[in-house]
Amino acid sequence: MTIDVARARRLTPGCELVLHLNNAGAALMPEPVLDVMHEQLDREATMGGYEAAEAVEGLLEGTYASIARLLGAQESEIAFAESATRAWDMAFHAVPLGAGDRILTTSAEYSSNAMSMGLVVERTGAEVVLLPDDEQGVVDLAALDAELDRGGVGLVAVTHVPTSNGSVTPVEEIGRRCRAAGVLFLLDACQSVGQRRVDVDEIGCDLLAATGRKFLRGPRGTGFLYVRSEVVDRLHPPFLDLRAATWTGPFTYEFHPDARRFEQWERSVAGHLGLGAAVDHLLEWGIDAIQERVTSLATHLRTALEGIPGATVRDRGPVRSGIVTFTLDGHPAEEIADHLSKVQVNVWVSPGEDSHLDLLPRGLTTGVVRASVHYYNTVDELDRAVGLVAALT
Ligand SMILES: Cc1ncc(COP(=O)(O)O)c(C=O)c1O
C-alpha cells in the first residue's frame, strides 16, 4: 500500500502553513488527534475534569489497546507516561542493579539516559560499558558478544534511532543476543516508533520507552512504556502513587500487577486520548507504507544535500532513518536553521558541545543541522529546502 499524500496533507492543517522538517522534534498533529483533544477540553470545561474523564473511560482504555497493537504487545504490558524520558527512567531505575553489575550501551544512547546511567553508577557501584561502533558507525556486535560472554551484565540499554544521526541500531541482533544470554534489554524507541516498524517480539526487548509527539504525531506531554509481562515482577518502580499500587495498610502497599505499576494517576486526559487517536491514525495508514515513504524521502534529501558544494551528510550506518543530519562548510548549523526559519521551513540543530557519545567523538563540535521527514512531506518541499540551503553558499 502507498500513502495518499494529498489526503495526508489535507488532514494536517499545519502543512498549509509550514514546511515541517522537524518531525524528530515534534511532528504536525493530524485532524483526528486535534478533534479528540478539543472535544475533551470542551467536556472538561463544561462538565468538570473528573466527570469528563469518567465520560471517556472506554476511550482511555482504547489507547492502551492501540499502543499494544502497534507494538505487537498485550494491553496489560503498556503504561502511559508523560514523556519518553519519564517512561525510560521508570523502567531503568526499577532494574535491580548492584555493585559490579554492568550496563551495556552504545554511542547512539540519548543524553538523558546516559546521565541517568551515571547517577545509578554513583548510587549502586554498577558500571557502564560503552560498546564500540563498527566501521559503519553502529554498535559492534562482536564487542557485544564478548561483553555478554564475560557475564555480570545487569542490563543492555540502547537507543533504536538516535537523536542526532540518521543511523538505525540493529536492535533485532541485540535482542537475539540478550535473549540467549538471559539479560534484560531496555530499548529507547522514542525516535523510531511511528516512522519504522517496531514490534517487541521481533526485536526481543523486555522494556521499551517512547514519546507521543514525534513520529507518532501525537500531542506533547505524552509517552508510554512497554514492560514484557514475564519481567514485570522483577521490577520495582522507583516512585509509587495510588494508580501504581494499592494502599494495603498505613505504610504498606501492593504493586499493581501489570505495567500500570509504572504509571501515575494524574495526567492530561486530552493528551492520553490524543495519543490513542495518533496511534489509530498511524495504524490506518500502515507502518510499512509509512516506513517505505519516510525512507525514500530521506534518501532523496540526502542525495540532494550531497549535491551542494561544501555540504556533508553526517548520518552513519548501513540502515538509515528519516532523520537527516548535515553540515555546510563555513556556515554554522544555527545560521542555516535561522535562515530557513525566516521562510517557515522548520529544521533543528543538534548541538555538538554536549553530545558526548556521538557528535563530539566525531569532531562535530559545532553541531549538525537535523532535517527529519515524515510521510506527509513532499519531494517538492525537500527540493525547496535544499535550494534554500544551497543559496547560502
Ligand atoms: C532518542 C531519544 N530518546 C529520548 C528522548 C526524550 O524524549 P522526551 O522528550 O519525550 O522525554 C528523545 C528526545 O528527543 C530522543 O531523541
The ligand as a MOL file (V3000), in Angstrom:
LIG
                    3D

  0  0  0     0  0            999 V3000
M  V30 BEGIN CTAB
M  V30 COUNTS 16 16 0 0 0
M  V30 BEGIN ATOM
M  V30 1 C 16.3900 9.1110 21.1710 0
M  V30 2 C 15.6020 9.9230 22.1490 0
M  V30 3 N 15.2740 9.4000 23.3280 0
M  V30 4 C 14.5710 10.0780 24.2550 0
M  V30 5 C 14.1740 11.3710 24.0110 0
M  V30 6 C 13.4090 12.0940 25.0820 0
M  V30 7 O 12.0770 12.1780 24.7670 0
M  V30 8 P 11.1040 13.0300 25.7060 0
M  V30 9 O 11.4610 14.4590 25.4590 0
M  V30 10 O 9.7320 12.6560 25.2870 0
M  V30 11 O 11.3970 12.6500 27.0970 0
M  V30 12 C 14.4860 11.9820 22.7970 0
M  V30 13 C 14.0680 13.3610 22.5320 0
M  V30 14 O 14.4630 14.0000 21.6080 0
M  V30 15 C 15.2290 11.2360 21.8420 0
M  V30 16 O 15.5780 11.7810 20.6690 0
M  V30 END ATOM
M  V30 BEGIN BOND
M  V30 1 1 1 2
M  V30 2 1 2 3
M  V30 3 2 2 15
M  V30 4 2 3 4
M  V30 5 1 4 5
M  V30 6 1 5 6
M  V30 7 2 5 12
M  V30 8 1 6 7
M  V30 9 1 7 8
M  V30 10 2 8 9
M  V30 11 1 8 10
M  V30 12 1 8 11
M  V30 13 1 12 13
M  V30 14 1 12 15
M  V30 15 2 13 14
M  V30 16 1 15 16
M  V30 END BOND
M  V30 END CTAB
M  END
